[in-house]
Amino acid sequence: MKHIPSNELREMSKIYRLNLINSITGYKSAHLLGSVSKEGNENVAIFSSVIHLGSNPALIGFIIRPTSVPRHSYSNIISTKIFTLNAIVNTQISDAHHTSAKYPENISEFEKTDLEVEKKDSWDAPFVKDSPIQIGCRYQNEYHIKENDTIMIVATIEDIYLSEALLQSDGWVQLDKGNIIAINGLDGYANPKLLDRLPYARPKK
């Protein structure tokens, strides 16, 4: 087994270290985050840091990288307090990946890809058409992480739209039925498949 100590990490080239550290922690969720500015400019961007924070109240969190450069998703969320999260399917991989390209604020990633806007009643922020899981979220708070100058956004889940084929009788959502992808590192896309579903674990007698 290869051993990589911290001093070697510090001496690595930037890209090699990025690839290594982003992939060793395993598969991450992949979402397209839809937002809109107060001026009406729509934005969609891929995020791999969305995490479950709680179910009652229903809370999610995700990480915004340092705002020393423009972060359109962040500025839109701060100004409007709303955004959407949209699961990504096999056929959207290339376009979803392209949303990480840096465009000016007045250029929508929807215009530069085949991703399509879907509007929902009472939601100004855009959803992504054909996403089998669409979540409307409202900003609640943010926490500065001083160690690397990133920001954790905390939001409530306000509305859920999902394909009924994925929803099981006990409320569990089977993602592989919808060809929903995950991210391995920064640029690897995978289709995890369900192996088993086990009952709630209790101490052995």
N, C-alpha and C positions, 0 to 999 in steps of 0.2 A: 504494500500500500504506500502510495506517495505521501510524504509529509511536507507540508508547506507552512513554515513558521511565519510569524508576523513580519519579521525583518525582510523576508523574501517578498511578501505581499507589497510592502512599501516600495521595493525596488522594481517591481514589475512595470511593464508598459501600461499606459492608461487603459487601452482597449482590452488587453488580456485580463487585467484585473477586473474591469467591468463585467466581462463575460463570465469570469470565474465566480465572483461573489454573487452575481445576479442569478446564477443557475444552481449553485450548490444547495440552496434552501428548498428546492423542489418546485413543483408546478404551482403557478399562481393563477388566480382568476383573471379573466380578460373581459373588460367592459369598454363600451363606447360611451363616453360621457358627453351628453348633449347640454348645451347652455346657450343663452342668448344675452346680448348686451342690452342696456337700456335704449340704445339707438336702434335695436332690432337686428343686429348682426348675429347670425347663427353660427355656432361653433360645435364641432364634434372632434373628440380626441380620445385616443386609446389610453386606458389606465390598467395597470396590473397590480395595484396596491389596495384594492377595495377589500375591506374585511368586515365581518359580522362583529358588532359590539354588544348587541342585546336584542331580545325579542319583545320585551315589555317594559318600557316602550321600544318599538322597533327602531334600532339605531344601526347605522353603518359608519365606517370611517375610511378615509383614504389619505394618501400623502401627496402634497404639492411640493415639488422641488424648489430650491431657493428662488425667491422672486427678485433676484438681482438682474434678471432679464425678464421681458414681458411674458406673463403667463395668462393667456386670454381666458382659459377656463376659470382660473382663480378670480380674475377681475370681474368676470360676468357673474359668478356665484356671489361675490361680495356685494355687487350692486343690485342684484335681483333676488338673492336668497333662495333661488330654486335651481335645480338641474335634474337631468335624467340619467339613469344607468341602463344600458342595453346590452344583453348578452350577444356574443358574436358566434356566428355559425360558419361552417366550412367554406361556404361560397363567398363569405365576406372577408376572408383573411387578408388578401392583398390590399383591398381598399381600407380595411381597418388599420393595417400597418402604416399605410401612407398618411393617415391622419397625424402621425408623429412628425411629419415635415413641418417646417416653420414658415407659415404664411403670415402676411400682414393681417392686422385685426379686421380689416374690411373685406377680406377674402374668406369665404366659408369653405371649409373642407368638403361640405356637401357638393359644392360646385366643382371640386377637383377630383371627385371620386364618383363611383356609381351608387354610393350610399344615398338613400332617399329619406327626406323628412317625413315624419308622420306626426300630425297634430292631434292632441287630445283635448276634450272640453276642459276648460279652466286651467290648462297648462300652457304657458307661453314658451317654456323651454322645449326644444324639439326632441321627439323620440326618433329612433331609427326604425324605419319600415322593415318588416320581415324579421325583426329580432323576436325570438320566441319568449323572452322574458324582458319586460320593460318596467322600470321602477321610477316613479316620480319622487324626488327627494327634496327636503327643505333644510337649508343651512341652519345649524343651531349654535355652533361654537368652533373655535380653532385653537390649537395649542402649538406653540413654537417649540421645536426640538433643537435645542441649542448646540448639541453635539455635531450636527451637520447642516444647520440653518434651514431645515425643512419645516413644513407645517402640516399637522394632522387636522383635517377637516372632519367634524362630527355632524351628522345630519340625520333627521328622522325620515323614515319611509312613510310617505303619505298615500301613495297609490301604487298598486301592483297590477300589471296586465301580463298574463302568461297563457301559453298554449295549454289548453285543457288536456292534451295528450300527455303532458309531462306531469300533471298533478295527480298524485296518488290519493287513495281514500283517507289516509291519516294526515294529509297535509304535506307530506314529503314530496319534493320535486326531483324527478329522475332526469338529470341533465343529459345523459348520453342518448336518451330518446330523441333529443332535439338537435343532435350533432353540434352541441355547444363546445367550443374549444377552450383550451387553457394555454398559458404562456410558460415556456421553459427558457429562463434567462430573459434577454432583451428582444430576441428576434426569432425564437423557435416556437412554433405553434403545433399543438398536439390535440388529439381527440381521445381523452380518457374514456375507458369503458368500465362499467360497473362490474365488479367481481363478486361482491356479496353484500348483503345488508344484514347486520346482526342486531339482536335485541339489546336493550339497555343492560349494561354490565353491572352485576351485583357481586359482593364478596362471596367467595366460595365457602361452603360450609365444611 
